[in-house]
Amino acid sequence: MSIPMTAAVYEVGPGKNFSRIADVPWSALNPGDRVDIYWRATAYKEKWCINRSGTASAPIVVRGIPGSSGALPVIDAQGAVTVTNQYCWNEDRGAIKIGGGDGVEIPQNITIEQMEIKNAKSGVSYTGSSGAQAPYSSNAAGIFVERGYGITIRRCKIHDNGDGIFVGSGNSYQARDILIERNHIHDNGYAGSDQHHNTYTSAINIVYQYNRMTMPAGVSGNNLKDRSANAIYRYNWIESGNRQLDLVDAPTAVATAPGYHDSYAYGNVLIDYQGYDNSQLVNFGGDSPDRTLWHQGTLYFYNNTVVSYRSDDAQLIRIGHANGRADVRNNIIHAPNGPLHIMSDAGTVNLQGNWLKTGWKVKYLSSWPSLLNDLGGNITGTNPGFVNAVASTEADYRLIPGSPCLDRAIALNPVLGSAFAASREYVPLTFRRGRVTNGLPDLGAFEYTGVQTPRINALTSRPL
């Protein structure tokens, strides 16, 4: 990466040039500049806005420097003081905010990484730039991208906010080129509310990869809610929530972008439990009154490991629009405690080369016209052969010797091409690794290699 000779490094923390985040000249950052926020024993009770631009080869990077034990520096929004050497509107919407203030109209090429961000939520107050105390809005987020192109959020822990990450788009402005990777995003949203989510995003071109995402029981929001064009969701561990993937309609300017109608979900682990409002794991279509904006293309859904522990029912995919389709292949889809339905509502599902629980059913109760095409190669059984399928933090969905899912994968849809091959997989602690094929490819999110290292509990691991 080429960095301009004038690029600066601003160090914040004990014994550094700046003791406060507020001392950084946020309104004067330039391409290649880096802000290093060092771990300390007490949280940083500060909140700020980034409204400058880097370049593709020299982004502006704001990163946490872990302590000796690996702990990330903590940004605690509760009682935080807003940085005053800049002006930003919508101060009540987040702990770290990108765009929406003095500076460039649309900040570009910004990376935020290696910080723990918490407590931007309703019922909590902060000190605004005017010096007065104010409450956060209910849709406050740990990281709020109000405007931005080329934004990367990497290796952060984001929890106990109204929304963990919020990326906004509308008809007058659309976020673009968003990368959310290797984060631990958990426990965001509110009990009893279905309007706030672990992540809530809308952009043209977005990639979620290698993230660990979990939600507590009683929170009715979705785990990953997205209204994007050209969206890729791959190699994530997405556990619990109203829906694990809620892929719905976008504003007109996003919904008319090339590639809007198709989405890609592969190499993920999706887990559902009893006690959450919705038994649909994936929603592909929309949720607004204007159905012309709903996704009407294909959800390519392959090499995922899906486990629902519900006893009432499990619905793999809800397709909202009659023109919507799902290409479902090379997945492991298991519901050990109750019935399994492949689809609900409208559209078409092409089902090919999956492991499915014996007795699976086509469709959950719905009057919408729909079609399931069983294209063959599917196998059924009662045990897919996981290392440990007990519902707990120690669950391990890698395959054991003799699993019926070994060497059973079929070719992907030819329209995908090599760029969409399931070539990697989620791994606790490191959050990613290459997927090494031992013989023919296996079904699901994990490839059996003959050597299974002990699983590390990802709930307590740090995303570095």
PLY file of the C-alpha trace (Angstrom):
ply
format ascii 1.0
element vertex 464
property float x
property float y
property float z
element edge 463
property int vertex1
property int vertex2
end_header
0.00 0.00 0.00
1.39 3.38 -1.00
1.04 5.93 1.82
1.61 9.64 1.22
4.81 11.06 2.73
2.65 13.44 4.76
0.64 10.63 6.40
0.51 10.99 10.17
0.05 8.57 13.07
-1.88 9.86 16.08
-1.47 7.77 19.22
-4.05 7.94 22.00
-3.70 6.33 25.41
-1.57 6.06 28.53
1.87 7.56 27.91
1.04 8.55 24.33
0.98 11.98 22.71
-2.77 12.23 23.24
-4.53 11.14 26.40
-8.01 11.72 24.95
-9.65 10.72 21.70
-10.93 14.31 21.55
-7.34 15.57 21.11
-7.03 13.96 17.67
-7.52 16.53 14.87
-10.47 14.65 13.38
-11.38 17.49 11.03
-7.88 17.51 9.50
-7.23 13.82 8.78
-5.74 13.05 5.37
-5.24 9.96 3.21
-2.97 7.44 4.90
-3.39 8.95 8.37
-3.82 6.49 11.22
-5.33 6.95 14.65
-4.11 4.31 17.13
-6.21 4.04 20.29
-4.36 2.00 22.90
-5.97 -0.30 25.44
-6.24 0.99 28.97
-7.83 -0.42 32.11
-10.76 2.02 31.98
-13.04 2.50 28.99
-12.84 5.55 26.77
-16.01 7.53 27.47
-15.85 9.47 24.22
-17.81 9.49 20.96
-16.89 11.05 17.64
-17.55 11.49 13.93
-15.26 10.81 10.97
-15.96 13.09 8.05
-12.75 13.02 6.03
-11.62 10.79 3.16
-8.73 8.52 2.44
-7.99 6.86 -0.88
-8.24 3.25 -1.97
-4.47 2.80 -1.59
-4.15 5.02 1.50
-7.29 4.78 3.64
-7.80 6.61 6.90
-7.48 3.93 9.58
-8.81 4.17 13.13
-7.65 1.13 15.04
-7.47 -0.14 18.57
-4.18 -1.46 19.91
-4.86 -4.44 22.21
-3.36 -4.77 25.67
-0.83 -7.41 26.64
-3.61 -9.95 27.32
-5.21 -9.28 23.93
-8.09 -7.20 25.32
-9.38 -4.55 22.94
-9.70 -0.89 23.95
-13.30 -0.19 24.98
-15.42 2.65 23.63
-18.30 2.97 26.12
-21.13 5.18 24.85
-22.79 5.37 28.25
-21.98 8.81 29.62
-19.63 9.47 26.71
-18.60 13.00 25.82
-18.85 14.09 22.18
-15.66 15.34 20.56
-16.00 19.13 20.13
-13.34 19.97 17.54
-15.74 18.99 14.75
-19.41 19.43 13.88
-21.70 16.49 13.13
-25.43 16.17 13.17
-27.44 13.23 14.54
-25.16 12.95 17.54
-27.74 10.74 19.23
-27.39 8.00 16.61
-24.12 6.36 17.55
-20.86 5.99 19.41
-18.70 6.15 16.27
-20.29 7.90 13.33
-19.09 8.15 9.73
-20.43 11.03 7.63
-23.03 13.69 8.26
-21.17 16.83 9.31
-18.51 19.36 8.44
-15.92 18.00 6.04
-16.40 16.10 2.80
-19.94 15.40 1.65
-19.35 11.64 1.51
-16.38 10.25 3.45
-14.50 7.57 1.54
-11.99 4.80 2.24
-12.16 4.57 6.03
-11.27 1.53 8.13
-12.36 1.00 11.74
-10.80 -1.99 13.46
-9.91 -3.71 16.73
-12.17 -1.87 19.19
-14.89 -2.95 21.59
-17.90 -0.65 21.20
-20.91 -0.77 23.49
-23.91 0.93 25.12
-25.16 3.31 22.41
-28.85 2.72 23.07
-32.13 4.05 24.39
-32.17 4.75 28.12
-28.55 5.88 28.10
-27.35 9.48 27.86
-24.25 11.26 26.55
-22.83 14.77 26.59
-23.32 16.50 23.25
-20.97 18.90 21.49
-22.93 21.77 23.08
-22.03 20.51 26.53
-25.59 19.48 27.38
-26.64 15.97 28.30
-28.96 14.20 25.88
-30.44 10.71 25.45
-29.48 8.36 22.65
-32.21 7.57 20.15
-33.65 4.07 20.12
-31.90 3.39 16.79
-28.48 4.42 18.02
-25.71 2.12 16.85
-22.26 1.14 17.97
-21.06 2.22 14.52
-23.39 4.39 12.42
-22.41 4.91 8.78
-24.63 7.82 7.82
-22.69 8.41 4.63
-19.72 6.60 3.22
-18.03 4.81 0.34
-15.35 2.18 0.82
-15.97 1.61 4.54
-14.38 -1.38 6.31
-15.36 -2.52 9.82
-12.98 -5.24 10.93
-12.09 -7.25 14.05
-14.34 -5.29 16.41
-16.53 -6.42 19.29
-19.83 -4.61 19.06
-22.48 -5.31 21.66
-25.31 -3.95 23.81
-26.30 -1.17 21.40
-29.67 -0.34 19.84
-28.26 -1.61 16.55
-24.77 -3.04 16.44
-23.88 -1.62 13.02
-26.20 0.67 11.03
-25.41 1.58 7.41
-27.95 3.94 5.85
-28.99 4.54 2.25
-31.83 6.50 0.68
-32.86 7.82 -2.70
-30.69 10.95 -2.44
-27.60 9.08 -1.22
-26.47 5.44 -1.22
-23.67 3.88 0.80
-21.26 1.92 -1.38
-18.59 -0.74 -1.05
-19.06 -1.81 2.57
-16.96 -4.62 4.08
-17.90 -6.08 7.48
-15.46 -8.82 8.45
-14.06 -10.80 11.38
-16.19 -9.03 13.99
-17.92 -10.41 17.08
-21.34 -8.73 16.99
-23.67 -9.76 19.79
-26.48 -8.80 22.16
-27.67 -5.72 20.29
-31.34 -4.70 20.11
-34.06 -4.50 22.74
-36.27 -7.01 24.50
-39.67 -7.16 22.82
-38.72 -4.95 19.84
-38.48 -6.20 16.25
-37.17 -2.87 14.92
-33.55 -3.10 16.08
-30.99 -5.64 14.99
-27.46 -6.91 15.41
-26.72 -5.26 12.07
-29.04 -3.15 9.90
-27.49 -2.17 6.58
-28.32 -0.85 3.13
-25.70 -0.26 0.45
-24.68 -0.84 -3.14
-22.03 -3.57 -2.85
-21.73 -5.09 0.60
-19.81 -8.10 1.92
-20.26 -9.78 5.30
-17.58 -12.38 5.97
-16.01 -14.28 8.89
-18.24 -12.64 11.51
-19.54 -14.22 14.73
-23.08 -12.90 15.33
-25.29 -13.94 18.25
-28.40 -12.53 19.92
-29.98 -13.19 23.33
-33.38 -14.79 23.88
-36.22 -12.28 24.20
-34.81 -9.85 21.64
-37.15 -9.80 18.64
-34.82 -8.13 16.14
-33.09 -9.93 13.30
-29.51 -11.02 13.48
-28.43 -9.73 10.07
-30.94 -7.43 8.38
-29.88 -6.07 5.02
-31.38 -3.95 2.23
-28.52 -4.00 -0.26
-27.61 -4.55 -3.89
-24.80 -6.92 -4.87
-24.79 -8.50 -1.41
-22.54 -11.37 -0.34
-22.88 -13.17 3.01
-20.17 -15.81 3.41
-18.32 -17.76 6.09
-20.24 -16.26 9.02
-21.49 -17.87 12.24
-25.00 -16.44 12.71
-26.76 -17.73 15.79
-30.28 -16.95 17.06
-32.41 -13.87 16.43
-35.85 -13.39 14.91
-34.34 -14.42 11.56
-30.72 -15.23 10.98
-30.71 -13.62 7.52
-33.39 -11.02 6.76
-32.68 -9.92 3.18
-35.35 -7.42 2.23
-36.16 -4.58 -0.14
-34.15 -1.38 -0.51
-34.88 2.26 -1.39
-35.57 2.78 -5.09
-32.07 4.09 -5.88
-30.53 0.92 -4.43
-33.22 -1.39 -5.81
-32.54 -0.16 -9.35
-28.77 -0.71 -9.12
-27.36 -3.45 -11.37
-27.28 -6.80 -9.62
-29.80 -5.82 -6.96
-32.12 -8.78 -7.33
-29.58 -11.57 -6.77
-27.83 -12.34 -3.46
-25.23 -14.89 -2.38
-25.11 -16.77 0.93
-22.52 -19.52 1.25
-20.24 -21.16 3.77
-22.30 -19.89 6.73
-23.42 -21.57 9.94
-27.02 -20.61 10.74
-28.49 -21.66 14.09
-32.02 -21.15 15.42
-33.58 -21.95 18.80
-37.00 -22.27 20.35
-38.23 -19.07 21.98
-37.54 -16.62 19.18
-40.51 -15.11 17.35
-39.92 -16.43 13.86
-39.18 -19.96 12.72
-37.91 -18.74 9.32
-34.14 -18.77 9.20
-33.82 -16.85 5.93
-36.12 -14.23 4.44
-35.46 -13.25 0.81
-37.74 -10.65 -0.73
-39.05 -7.68 1.17
-41.13 -6.29 4.00
-42.45 -2.95 2.72
-45.81 -2.31 0.99
-44.24 -1.64 -2.45
-43.59 -5.16 -3.75
-42.04 -3.84 -6.98
-38.91 -3.12 -4.90
-38.67 -6.63 -3.48
-35.86 -8.95 -4.56
-37.12 -10.80 -7.65
-33.97 -12.64 -8.62
-32.11 -15.62 -7.15
-30.70 -16.26 -3.73
-27.73 -18.57 -4.29
-27.65 -20.57 -1.05
-24.95 -23.23 -0.91
-22.43 -24.97 1.34
-24.15 -23.70 4.48
-24.68 -25.66 7.69
-28.16 -24.94 9.04
-29.41 -26.25 12.38
-32.74 -25.41 14.00
-33.35 -26.69 17.52
-37.00 -25.62 17.48
-39.67 -28.16 18.38
-42.54 -26.39 16.59
-41.18 -26.11 13.05
-38.23 -24.90 11.06
-38.64 -22.98 7.79
-35.45 -22.71 5.80
-36.32 -19.91 3.36
-39.23 -17.54 3.00
-39.37 -16.17 -0.54
-41.54 -13.09 -0.60
-42.07 -12.31 -4.28
-43.62 -14.65 -6.84
-40.66 -14.00 -9.14
-38.11 -14.79 -6.43
-36.02 -17.97 -6.52
-33.55 -19.83 -4.37
-30.85 -22.15 -5.69
-30.25 -24.44 -2.70
-27.42 -26.96 -3.01
-24.60 -28.59 -1.04
-26.08 -27.58 2.32
-26.63 -29.54 5.53
-30.10 -28.67 6.81
-31.02 -30.26 10.13
-33.89 -29.85 12.60
-33.30 -32.49 15.29
-36.24 -31.54 17.52
-39.09 -30.79 15.12
-40.36 -30.76 11.54
-38.36 -29.20 8.72
-39.98 -27.17 5.93
-37.87 -26.01 3.01
-39.91 -22.95 2.04
-42.81 -20.70 2.89
-44.89 -18.14 1.00
-44.12 -17.54 -2.71
-41.51 -18.12 -5.39
-39.49 -21.12 -6.51
-36.86 -23.24 -4.77
-34.51 -25.50 -6.72
-33.26 -28.15 -4.30
-30.24 -30.22 -5.28
-27.41 -32.12 -3.59
-28.23 -31.37 0.07
-28.36 -33.40 3.27
-31.88 -33.05 4.71
-33.56 -34.38 7.80
-35.69 -37.44 7.05
-39.34 -36.50 6.58
-38.67 -32.96 5.39
-41.66 -31.14 3.99
-41.93 -28.82 1.02
-43.78 -25.87 2.45
-45.03 -24.35 5.65
-48.65 -23.22 5.78
-49.22 -20.47 3.21
-51.71 -19.68 0.48
-49.15 -18.03 -1.80
-48.42 -19.93 -5.06
-44.99 -21.51 -5.01
-42.95 -24.34 -6.47
-40.22 -26.62 -5.15
-38.15 -28.44 -7.77
-36.40 -31.49 -6.31
-33.58 -31.78 -8.83
-32.06 -34.85 -7.23
-28.89 -35.72 -5.39
-30.45 -34.92 -2.02
-29.85 -37.39 0.79
-31.82 -37.77 4.00
-31.12 -39.08 7.47
-31.39 -38.41 11.17
-27.73 -37.70 11.90
-25.50 -35.66 9.57
-22.40 -36.66 11.52
-21.37 -33.55 13.45
-18.59 -33.59 16.03
-21.03 -32.26 18.62
-24.58 -31.22 17.75
-25.75 -30.53 21.33
-27.17 -27.01 21.51
-24.57 -25.16 23.58
-21.57 -22.90 23.27
-19.56 -26.06 22.70
-21.54 -27.15 19.62
-19.19 -28.20 16.83
-20.63 -28.68 13.35
-17.51 -30.03 11.72
-17.90 -33.52 10.28
-16.69 -36.80 11.71
-15.31 -39.82 9.85
-18.16 -41.77 8.31
-20.48 -38.77 8.04
-22.96 -39.20 5.17
-22.07 -35.64 4.12
-18.49 -36.45 3.14
-17.60 -36.22 -0.57
-21.20 -35.52 -1.59
-21.06 -31.96 -2.95
-22.16 -31.35 -6.52
-21.11 -28.64 -8.95
-22.32 -25.13 -8.24
-24.66 -23.30 -10.56
-22.61 -22.51 -13.70
-23.61 -18.84 -13.59
-21.57 -18.35 -10.41
-18.06 -18.82 -11.75
-14.89 -19.39 -9.74
-15.18 -16.08 -7.86
-18.08 -17.54 -5.87
-16.49 -20.88 -4.99
-16.80 -21.90 -1.33
-13.04 -21.75 -0.87
-12.83 -20.71 2.77
-14.56 -21.41 6.09
-15.31 -19.78 9.41
-13.01 -20.76 12.26
-13.32 -19.75 15.93
-10.54 -17.49 17.22
-8.90 -16.87 13.84
-12.33 -16.41 12.19
-11.19 -17.73 8.81
-9.07 -20.23 6.93
-8.84 -21.78 3.52
-11.10 -24.71 2.78
-8.88 -27.62 1.76
-10.65 -30.35 -0.18
-9.76 -33.89 0.83
-11.15 -35.90 -2.06
-14.49 -34.67 -3.35
-15.94 -31.60 -1.61
-18.16 -32.18 1.42
-21.57 -30.77 2.16
-22.03 -27.88 4.55
-19.77 -25.11 5.79
-16.81 -27.25 6.87
-14.54 -29.60 4.98
-13.33 -32.75 6.71
-9.56 -32.98 6.36
-8.81 -36.00 8.53
-7.27 -33.84 11.26
-9.71 -32.14 13.61
-8.04 -29.77 16.03
-9.85 -29.05 19.32
-12.53 -26.44 18.94
-11.99 -23.16 20.78
-15.07 -21.53 22.26
-15.69 -18.60 19.91
-17.91 -16.80 22.43
-14.88 -16.02 24.57
-12.27 -15.71 21.86
-11.10 -12.36 20.60
-11.58 -11.55 16.90
-7.98 -10.88 15.93
0 1
1 2
2 3
3 4
4 5
5 6
6 7
7 8
8 9
9 10
10 11
11 12
12 13
13 14
14 15
15 16
16 17
17 18
18 19
19 20
20 21
21 22
22 23
23 24
24 25
25 26
26 27
27 28
28 29
29 30
30 31
31 32
32 33
33 34
34 35
35 36
36 37
37 38
38 39
39 40
40 41
41 42
42 43
43 44
44 45
45 46
46 47
47 48
48 49
49 50
50 51
51 52
52 53
53 54
54 55
55 56
56 57
57 58
58 59
59 60
60 61
61 62
62 63
63 64
64 65
65 66
66 67
67 68
68 69
69 70
70 71
71 72
72 73
73 74
74 75
75 76
76 77
77 78
78 79
79 80
80 81
81 82
82 83
83 84
84 85
85 86
86 87
87 88
88 89
89 90
90 91
91 92
92 93
93 94
94 95
95 96
96 97
97 98
98 99
99 100
100 101
101 102
102 103
103 104
104 105
105 106
106 107
107 108
108 109
109 110
110 111
111 112
112 113
113 114
114 115
115 116
116 117
117 118
118 119
119 120
120 121
121 122
122 123
123 124
124 125
125 126
126 127
127 128
128 129
129 130
130 131
131 132
132 133
133 134
134 135
135 136
136 137
137 138
138 139
139 140
140 141
141 142
142 143
143 144
144 145
145 146
146 147
147 148
148 149
149 150
150 151
151 152
152 153
153 154
154 155
155 156
156 157
157 158
158 159
159 160
160 161
161 162
162 163
163 164
164 165
165 166
166 167
167 168
168 169
169 170
170 171
171 172
172 173
173 174
174 175
175 176
176 177
177 178
178 179
179 180
180 181
181 182
182 183
183 184
184 185
185 186
186 187
187 188
188 189
189 190
190 191
191 192
192 193
193 194
194 195
195 196
196 197
197 198
198 199
199 200
200 201
201 202
202 203
203 204
204 205
205 206
206 207
207 208
208 209
209 210
210 211
211 212
212 213
213 214
214 215
215 216
216 217
217 218
218 219
219 220
220 221
221 222
222 223
223 224
224 225
225 226
226 227
227 228
228 229
229 230
230 231
231 232
232 233
233 234
234 235
235 236
236 237
237 238
238 239
239 240
240 241
241 242
242 243
243 244
244 245
245 246
246 247
247 248
248 249
249 250
250 251
251 252
252 253
253 254
254 255
255 256
256 257
257 258
258 259
259 260
260 261
261 262
262 263
263 264
264 265
265 266
266 267
267 268
268 269
269 270
270 271
271 272
272 273
273 274
274 275
275 276
276 277
277 278
278 279
279 280
280 281
281 282
282 283
283 284
284 285
285 286
286 287
287 288
288 289
289 290
290 291
291 292
292 293
293 294
294 295
295 296
296 297
297 298
298 299
299 300
300 301
301 302
302 303
303 304
304 305
305 306
306 307
307 308
308 309
309 310
310 311
311 312
312 313
313 314
314 315
315 316
316 317
317 318
318 319
319 320
320 321
321 322
322 323
323 324
324 325
325 326
326 327
327 328
328 329
329 330
330 331
331 332
332 333
333 334
334 335
335 336
336 337
337 338
338 339
339 340
340 341
341 342
342 343
343 344
344 345
345 346
346 347
347 348
348 349
349 350
350 351
351 352
352 353
353 354
354 355
355 356
356 357
357 358
358 359
359 360
360 361
361 362
362 363
363 364
364 365
365 366
366 367
367 368
368 369
369 370
370 371
371 372
372 373
373 374
374 375
375 376
376 377
377 378
378 379
379 380
380 381
381 382
382 383
383 384
384 385
385 386
386 387
387 388
388 389
389 390
390 391
391 392
392 393
393 394
394 395
395 396
396 397
397 398
398 399
399 400
400 401
401 402
402 403
403 404
404 405
405 406
406 407
407 408
408 409
409 410
410 411
411 412
412 413
413 414
414 415
415 416
416 417
417 418
418 419
419 420
420 421
421 422
422 423
423 424
424 425
425 426
426 427
427 428
428 429
429 430
430 431
431 432
432 433
433 434
434 435
435 436
436 437
437 438
438 439
439 440
440 441
441 442
442 443
443 444
444 445
445 446
446 447
447 448
448 449
449 450
450 451
451 452
452 453
453 454
454 455
455 456
456 457
457 458
458 459
459 460
460 461
461 462
462 463
